[in-house]
Amino acid sequence: MRSRLEEQVAELLDKLNIEYSYEPEKFSYVIEAKYTPDFKVGDVYLETKGFFKPADRRKMLAVKKCNPDLDIRLVFQAPYNKISKNSKTTYAMWAEKNGFMWCPYYEIPSDWLNEPKEKS
């Protein structure tokens, strides 16, 4: 059980001989939110990240899933930082694994900045 309250409810159900299962299923849900990228250069969006916290990683995955045609590229302050103390995965590795182009802020590729706009 994840909390004392859940334990208390389980104890009550046990005491009443009520058959139950604990956390038997998972359901997907979407929270309506808006994403505002940091920069737009031509048709490319640049998202800058210093500390790339878990909530930001989840948000980027959700944005990509809902907007698969957006060209969002990550610009990291420290791309070789680990995503957590206990992980071997760096910000750069996470970006590659999840299909995001990335670079360090001090080496933004010039072709990223000079890509022609797509014609509408």
C-alpha positions in Angstrom: 0.0 0.0 0.0 1.2 3.5 -0.7 -0.3 5.3 2.2 -1.6 4.7 5.7 -5.1 5.7 4.6 -5.0 2.9 1.9 -3.9 0.5 4.6 -6.8 1.5 6.9 -9.3 1.1 4.1 -7.8 -2.4 3.3 -8.1 -3.4 6.9 -11.7 -2.2 7.0 -12.5 -4.2 3.8 -10.8 -7.3 5.3 -12.7 -6.9 8.5 -16.0 -6.8 6.6 -14.9 -9.8 4.5 -15.2 -7.7 1.3 -13.4 -9.1 -1.7 -11.2 -6.5 -3.4 -8.0 -6.1 -5.4 -5.5 -3.3 -4.8 -4.4 -1.2 -7.8 -5.6 -3.8 -10.2 -5.5 -1.7 -13.4 -4.0 1.4 -15.0 -5.9 3.9 -17.1 -4.5 6.5 -19.5 -5.7 10.1 -19.2 -4.8 13.4 -20.8 -4.5 16.7 -19.0 -5.3 19.5 -21.3 -2.4 21.9 -21.2 -0.5 24.3 -23.4 3.1 24.1 -24.4 5.1 27.3 -25.2 8.4 26.6 -26.8 11.3 28.9 -26.0 12.3 29.9 -29.5 11.2 29.4 -33.1 13.7 29.7 -35.9 12.1 29.1 -39.3 9.9 26.0 -38.7 12.2 24.7 -36.0 11.3 25.0 -32.3 14.2 25.2 -29.8 13.5 24.2 -26.2 16.3 25.2 -23.8 16.9 23.2 -20.7 19.3 23.7 -17.8 17.9 21.3 -15.2 15.8 18.8 -17.2 13.4 17.7 -14.4 11.2 14.6 -14.7 8.0 16.7 -15.2 9.7 18.5 -18.1 10.7 15.1 -19.7 7.1 13.9 -19.3 5.8 17.1 -20.8 8.1 16.9 -23.8 7.0 13.3 -24.5 3.4 14.3 -24.3 3.9 17.3 -26.6 5.7 15.1 -29.1 2.9 12.5 -29.0 0.1 15.1 -29.5 2.1 17.1 -32.1 4.1 14.5 -34.1 4.8 17.0 -36.9 6.4 19.7 -34.8 10.2 19.9 -35.1 11.2 20.4 -31.5 14.9 20.3 -30.8 16.5 20.4 -27.3 19.2 22.8 -26.4 20.9 21.7 -23.2 23.1 23.7 -20.8 24.8 20.5 -19.7 23.8 17.6 -22.1 26.0 15.0 -20.3 24.3 15.5 -16.9 22.5 12.5 -15.6 18.7 12.6 -15.5 19.0 11.5 -11.9 21.6 10.6 -9.3 21.0 6.9 -9.8 20.8 6.8 -13.5 23.4 6.2 -16.2 21.2 8.1 -18.7 22.3 11.6 -19.6 20.0 14.3 -21.0 21.6 13.7 -24.4 20.9 10.0 -24.2 17.3 10.6 -23.2 16.8 13.0 -26.1 18.2 10.5 -28.6 16.2 7.6 -27.2 13.0 9.6 -27.5 13.6 11.0 -31.0 14.6 14.6 -30.2 17.5 16.3 -31.9 19.7 18.0 -29.3 22.8 20.1 -28.9 24.7 21.9 -26.2 23.8 25.6 -26.0 27.3 26.7 -27.0 27.2 24.6 -30.2 23.9 25.2 -31.8 24.4 23.9 -35.4 24.3 26.7 -37.9 22.0 24.6 -40.2 19.4 24.6 -37.4 19.4 28.4 -37.6 19.3 28.6 -41.4 16.9 25.9 -42.4 14.4 27.1 -45.0 10.8 27.5 -44.0 8.4 25.0 -45.4 6.0 26.5 -47.9 2.4 26.4 -46.9 
